Amino acid sequence: MKSVLGALLGVPGTILVAGGLGLMGVTVFSRIVRRGDREPIRWAHLALGLFMLVLGAALVDLEVIFVGAS
């Protein structure tokens, strides 16, 4: 039961952390490196990436607290 609960919290948490870091990285990269006449990604995506990162880190933290680091 502990492993199922750990997976239910840890897997989405890890996905959110990776997605948040990726979204923030792409947003900053698109602002620094301009290509042709394309508009860079909006700053709202940076906030969304930060929100995903914080939510994912909280889920992973909850997993460690409730299930334990395994």
Beta strands, then each sheet from edge to edge (+ up, - down):
end
